Amino acid sequence: MNKKFDNLMDNKWWQEIAVVGFSFTIYTLKNDWMLFSSLASILMGISFYLILYMHAQFNRFFLLPVLFKGQRPLTYLSLTLLGVLVFSVLLFEMSTLDIFSKSHLYQNSHQRSYVYQLASVLGTLVCILSPIIVFKFYRIHKKQTDEALLFNQMQLNALKGQLNPHFLFNTFNTLYGISLEFPERTSDLIMKVSQLMRYQLESNSKQCVSLEDELDFINSYVQLEKERVGYRCDITYDCKIDNENAYKVSPMLLIAFIENAFKHGTCAIEKCFVRIIITVENGLLHLHVVNSIPKKTDVISTKIGLKNTIERLNLIYGKDYKLDIQDDKNTYIVDLKLQLKKTV
């Protein structure tokens, strides 16, 4: 239903028909057409309306550009007043013709006055131009909105294109570290990595995925990291969701914060930790990630993953999310809250 309504709103011909129907209805009610009993009166009334309609179209195509494109409001007002005066004189002269003495149109004395014709020209001009201008600005606004959405989608696709290779790079680094220390586990871990890669490729073309699938992906990644550094790092992963199947989320949106925690929180031999807590209650997702920061580190960070993720958050959620990052030289804390969309 909404799609059909949007199509009608976008169709210029339907818009013109709506404008004519609206203005013609107002015009007929103003002149009490329900009292007209002769065909001649109706035809004359239509003739008068067509003159009024021609005046409005003249203003629309020749004078309005002076206002909108030329940015000359005083010139537009002057020309509009001149046009109103000319057409009101034309209608007044027509109403004085003998032909109207035999019809039921403009029988009252006040309807034959110049003031009445002037009011008719002004009133009809407003009734016709107002919806035309509204439709015009609706089309302009819709075009700008569509262009903005397209631009945002292009940006998101570009960010995903940067984020996925970044994730791939980090994952293979993890696999490489495990193969050096535990070569007997390599075959099983390659299978796990392939599953992660499959999810990443399949979700890349989707705007949203189910929260359940995204959490399964995060859990698999955490388990992979436990295989690599779990023997020397305290890793905590806790996930509490009120209803996993009820929500959807942008894919690969949370993983950058978790990747970053493992990259920096597990790079030292001394005691280190990574704590990940994810909760969802009434659609509000709360991601809390804390990792230790080693005193000395050789890890070089470009922060591409975090930067891209924050840009994606801005594009997708705008101001409808809260991200707090704290770095006190001993611990690095990420606290993210965002309202999830419900699955239909």
C-alpha positions as CSV (number, residue, x, y, z in Angstrom):
1,M,0.0,0.0,0.0
2,N,2.8,2.4,0.9
3,K,4.7,1.5,-2.3
4,K,1.6,2.3,-4.4
5,F,1.1,5.6,-2.5
6,D,4.8,6.5,-3.1
7,N,4.4,5.7,-6.8
8,L,1.4,8.0,-7.0
9,M,3.3,10.8,-5.2
10,D,6.2,10.4,-7.6
11,N,4.0,10.5,-10.7
12,K,3.8,14.0,-12.1
13,W,0.7,13.3,-14.1
14,W,-1.2,12.1,-11.1
15,Q,0.0,15.1,-9.2
16,E,-1.3,17.4,-12.0
17,I,-4.7,15.6,-11.9
18,A,-4.9,16.0,-8.1
19,V,-4.1,19.7,-8.4
20,V,-6.8,20.2,-11.1
21,G,-9.3,18.2,-9.1
22,F,-8.6,20.1,-5.9
23,S,-8.7,23.6,-7.4
24,F,-11.7,22.8,-9.6
25,T,-13.7,21.5,-6.6
26,I,-13.0,24.7,-4.7
27,Y,-13.9,26.8,-7.7
28,T,-17.3,25.0,-8.2
29,L,-18.2,25.2,-4.5
30,K,-17.4,29.0,-4.5
31,N,-19.7,29.6,-7.4
32,D,-22.6,27.3,-6.2
33,W,-22.6,25.0,-9.2
34,M,-25.1,22.8,-7.6
35,L,-27.7,25.5,-8.5
36,F,-26.7,25.6,-12.2
37,S,-29.4,24.1,-14.4
38,S,-28.2,24.8,-17.9
39,L,-25.4,23.3,-19.9
40,A,-24.4,26.8,-21.1
41,S,-23.8,27.9,-17.5
42,I,-21.6,24.9,-16.9
43,L,-19.6,25.4,-20.1
44,M,-19.1,29.1,-19.2
45,G,-17.9,28.2,-15.7
46,I,-15.4,25.7,-17.2
47,S,-14.2,28.4,-19.5
48,F,-13.7,30.8,-16.6
49,Y,-11.8,28.1,-14.7
50,L,-9.6,27.4,-17.7
51,I,-8.6,31.0,-17.8
52,L,-7.8,30.9,-14.1
53,Y,-5.8,27.7,-14.6
54,M,-3.9,29.2,-17.5
55,H,-3.0,32.2,-15.2
56,A,-1.7,29.9,-12.5
57,Q,0.4,27.9,-15.1
58,F,1.8,31.1,-16.5
59,N,2.9,32.1,-13.0
60,R,4.3,28.6,-12.4
61,F,6.4,28.3,-15.5
62,F,7.4,31.9,-16.2
63,L,7.3,33.7,-12.8
64,L,8.2,31.1,-10.2
65,P,11.7,30.6,-11.8
66,V,12.3,34.3,-11.1
67,L,11.8,33.5,-7.4
68,F,13.5,30.1,-7.1
69,K,16.3,30.3,-9.6
70,G,16.8,34.0,-9.9
71,Q,16.4,34.6,-6.2
72,R,14.5,37.9,-6.9
73,P,11.4,37.9,-4.6
74,L,10.5,41.6,-5.2
75,T,10.6,41.1,-8.9
76,Y,8.4,38.0,-8.6
77,L,5.8,39.8,-6.4
78,S,5.7,42.7,-8.8
79,L,5.1,40.5,-11.8
80,T,2.6,38.3,-9.9
81,L,0.5,41.4,-9.0
82,L,0.7,42.6,-12.6
83,G,-0.5,39.2,-13.8
84,V,-3.3,39.1,-11.2
85,L,-4.5,42.6,-12.3
86,V,-4.4,41.7,-16.0
87,F,-6.4,38.4,-15.6
88,S,-8.9,39.9,-13.2
89,V,-9.7,42.7,-15.7
90,L,-10.0,40.0,-18.4
91,L,-12.5,38.0,-16.3
92,F,-14.4,41.2,-15.3
93,E,-14.9,42.2,-18.9
94,M,-16.1,38.7,-19.8
95,S,-18.6,38.7,-17.0
96,T,-20.2,41.9,-18.4
97,L,-20.9,40.3,-21.8
98,D,-24.6,39.9,-22.8
99,I,-24.1,36.1,-22.9
100,F,-24.1,36.0,-19.1
101,S,-27.5,37.6,-18.9
102,K,-29.0,34.4,-20.2
103,S,-27.1,32.0,-17.9
104,H,-27.2,31.3,-14.2
105,L,-23.5,32.1,-13.8
106,Y,-22.5,35.3,-12.0
107,Q,-26.1,36.5,-11.5
108,N,-25.5,38.2,-8.2
109,S,-24.3,41.8,-8.3
110,H,-21.3,41.1,-6.2
111,Q,-20.2,38.3,-8.5
112,R,-20.1,40.7,-11.4
113,S,-17.9,43.2,-9.6
114,Y,-14.2,43.7,-10.3
115,V,-13.3,42.9,-6.6
116,Y,-15.0,39.5,-6.9
117,Q,-13.0,38.6,-10.0
118,L,-9.8,39.9,-8.4
119,A,-10.5,37.6,-5.4
120,S,-11.2,34.7,-7.8
121,V,-7.9,35.1,-9.6
122,L,-5.9,35.3,-6.3
123,G,-7.8,32.5,-4.6
124,T,-7.4,30.1,-7.6
125,L,-3.7,31.0,-7.9
126,V,-3.1,30.0,-4.3
127,C,-5.2,26.8,-4.6
128,I,-3.2,25.7,-7.7
129,L,0.3,26.9,-6.8
130,S,0.3,25.7,-3.2
131,P,0.0,21.9,-3.9
132,I,2.3,22.3,-7.0
133,I,5.0,23.8,-4.8
134,V,4.4,21.2,-2.1
135,F,4.8,18.4,-4.7
136,K,7.9,20.1,-6.1
137,F,9.6,20.3,-2.7
138,Y,8.5,16.7,-2.0
139,R,10.2,15.5,-5.1
140,I,13.4,17.6,-4.3
141,H,13.5,16.2,-0.8
142,K,12.9,12.7,-1.9
143,K,15.7,13.0,-4.5
144,Q,18.1,14.4,-1.9
145,T,17.1,11.6,0.5
146,D,17.6,8.9,-2.1
147,E,21.0,10.4,-3.1
148,A,22.0,10.5,0.6
149,L,20.9,6.9,1.1
150,L,22.8,5.8,-2.0
151,F,25.9,7.7,-0.9
152,N,25.7,6.2,2.6
153,Q,25.4,2.7,1.1
154,M,28.4,3.3,-1.1
155,Q,30.3,4.4,2.0
156,L,29.2,1.4,3.9
157,N,30.3,-0.9,1.1
158,A,33.7,0.8,0.9
159,L,34.1,0.4,4.7
160,K,33.1,-3.2,4.5
161,G,35.6,-3.7,1.8
162,Q,38.3,-2.3,4.0
163,L,37.1,-4.0,7.2
164,N,36.9,-7.6,5.8
165,P,40.5,-7.8,4.6
166,H,41.6,-6.3,7.9
167,F,39.7,-9.1,9.7
168,L,41.1,-11.7,7.4
169,F,44.7,-10.4,8.1
170,N,44.2,-10.7,11.9
171,T,42.6,-14.1,11.7
172,F,45.4,-15.6,9.7
173,N,47.9,-14.1,12.2
174,T,46.0,-15.9,14.9
175,L,46.1,-19.2,12.9
176,Y,49.8,-18.7,12.3
177,G,50.5,-18.3,16.0
178,I,48.6,-21.5,16.8
179,S,50.3,-23.5,14.1
180,L,53.7,-22.6,15.6
181,E,52.9,-23.7,19.2
182,F,50.3,-26.4,18.6
183,P,50.8,-27.9,15.1
184,E,48.6,-30.9,15.8
185,R,45.6,-28.6,16.1
186,T,46.2,-26.8,12.8
187,S,43.9,-28.9,10.7
188,D,40.9,-28.5,13.0
189,L,41.5,-24.8,13.4
190,I,41.8,-24.3,9.6
191,M,38.3,-25.7,9.4
192,K,37.1,-23.2,12.0
193,V,38.8,-20.4,10.2
194,S,37.1,-21.4,6.9
195,Q,33.7,-21.3,8.7
196,L,34.5,-17.8,9.9
197,M,35.6,-16.8,6.4
198,R,32.4,-18.2,4.9
199,Y,30.2,-16.2,7.3
200,Q,32.2,-13.1,6.5
201,L,31.8,-13.5,2.7
202,E,28.1,-14.4,3.0
203,S,27.2,-11.5,5.3
204,N,29.2,-9.0,3.3
205,S,26.3,-8.6,0.8
206,K,23.7,-8.2,3.5
207,Q,22.7,-5.0,5.3
208,C,21.5,-6.9,8.4
209,V,21.9,-10.4,9.8
210,S,20.2,-12.1,12.7
211,L,21.7,-11.4,16.1
212,E,22.0,-15.2,16.6
213,D,24.2,-15.6,13.6
214,E,26.4,-12.7,14.6
215,L,26.8,-14.0,18.1
216,D,27.7,-17.4,16.8
217,F,30.4,-15.8,14.7
218,I,31.8,-13.9,17.7
219,N,31.7,-17.0,19.8
220,S,33.7,-18.9,17.2
221,Y,36.2,-16.2,17.0
222,V,36.6,-16.1,20.8
223,Q,37.1,-19.8,20.9
224,L,39.8,-19.6,18.3
225,E,41.6,-17.0,20.4
226,K,41.3,-19.2,23.4
227,E,43.0,-22.0,21.5
228,R,45.8,-19.6,20.7
229,V,46.5,-17.7,23.9
230,G,44.1,-19.2,26.5
231,Y,47.0,-21.0,28.3
232,R,48.5,-17.6,29.3
233,C,45.6,-15.2,29.2
234,D,42.5,-14.9,31.3
235,I,39.7,-14.8,28.7
236,T,36.1,-14.3,29.8
237,Y,33.1,-14.3,27.4
238,D,29.6,-13.9,28.7
239,C,26.5,-13.4,26.6
240,K,23.0,-12.9,27.9
241,I,20.2,-12.2,25.4
242,D,16.5,-12.0,26.2
243,N,15.6,-13.2,22.7
244,E,18.3,-13.9,20.0
245,N,15.8,-14.5,17.2
246,A,13.9,-11.3,17.7
247,Y,16.7,-8.9,16.6
248,K,18.9,-8.1,13.7
249,V,22.2,-6.2,13.5
250,S,24.6,-5.0,10.8
251,P,27.1,-7.8,10.1
252,M,30.7,-7.6,11.3
253,L,29.9,-4.5,13.4
254,L,31.1,-5.7,16.8
255,I,34.0,-7.8,15.9
256,A,36.5,-5.0,15.5
257,F,36.2,-4.1,19.2
258,I,36.8,-7.7,20.1
259,E,39.7,-8.1,17.7
260,N,41.3,-5.0,19.1
261,A,41.0,-6.4,22.6
262,F,42.8,-9.6,21.7
263,K,45.4,-7.9,19.6
264,H,46.5,-5.6,22.4
265,G,45.4,-7.5,25.5
266,T,47.3,-10.7,24.7
267,C,50.5,-9.4,23.2
268,A,52.5,-9.7,26.4
269,I,53.9,-12.7,28.2
270,E,53.1,-11.3,31.6
271,K,49.6,-11.7,33.2
272,C,47.0,-10.4,30.8
273,F,43.2,-10.6,30.4
274,V,40.3,-10.0,28.0
275,R,36.8,-9.7,29.2
276,I,33.8,-9.5,26.9
277,I,30.3,-9.1,28.1
278,I,27.3,-8.8,25.7
279,T,23.8,-8.2,27.0
280,V,20.6,-7.5,25.1
281,E,17.4,-6.4,27.0
282,N,14.4,-5.0,25.3
283,G,16.4,-4.5,22.1
284,L,19.2,-2.5,23.7
285,L,22.5,-4.1,23.0
286,H,25.3,-3.4,25.5
287,L,28.8,-4.5,24.5
288,H,31.4,-4.2,27.3
289,V,35.0,-5.1,26.4
290,V,38.0,-4.7,28.8
291,N,41.5,-5.8,28.0
292,S,44.9,-5.3,29.8
293,I,47.5,-3.1,28.3
294,P,51.1,-4.4,28.5
295,K,53.9,-2.1,29.8
296,K,55.9,-2.6,26.6
297,T,54.5,-3.7,23.3
298,D,55.8,-4.2,19.8
299,V,52.3,-4.3,18.3
300,I,51.9,-1.7,15.6
301,S,48.3,-0.6,15.3
302,T,46.8,1.3,12.3
303,K,43.4,1.3,14.0
304,I,41.8,0.8,10.6
305,G,39.3,-1.7,12.0
306,L,38.1,0.6,14.9
307,K,38.0,3.7,12.7
308,N,35.9,1.9,10.0
309,T,33.6,0.5,12.6
310,I,33.0,3.9,14.2
311,E,32.3,5.4,10.8
312,R,29.8,2.5,10.1
313,L,28.1,3.2,13.4
314,N,27.7,6.9,12.4
315,L,26.3,6.0,9.1
316,I,23.9,3.3,10.3
317,Y,22.8,4.7,13.7
318,G,23.6,8.4,13.5
319,K,23.1,9.7,17.0
320,D,21.2,6.7,18.2
321,Y,24.1,4.9,19.8
322,K,26.6,5.6,22.6
323,L,30.2,4.6,22.4
324,D,32.6,5.3,25.3
325,I,36.3,4.3,25.0
326,Q,38.6,4.7,28.0
327,D,42.4,4.2,28.1
328,D,44.1,4.5,31.5
329,K,47.4,3.0,30.5
330,N,46.7,-0.3,32.3
331,T,43.3,-1.2,30.9
332,Y,41.4,-0.4,27.7
333,I,37.6,-0.3,28.0
334,V,35.0,-0.2,25.3
335,D,31.4,0.4,26.2
336,L,28.9,0.4,23.4
337,K,25.1,0.7,23.6
338,L,22.8,0.7,20.6
339,Q,19.2,0.0,19.9
340,L,18.7,-3.1,17.7
341,K,16.1,-3.4,15.0
342,K,13.5,-6.2,15.4
343,T,13.2,-8.9,12.8
344,V,9.9,-8.8,10.8
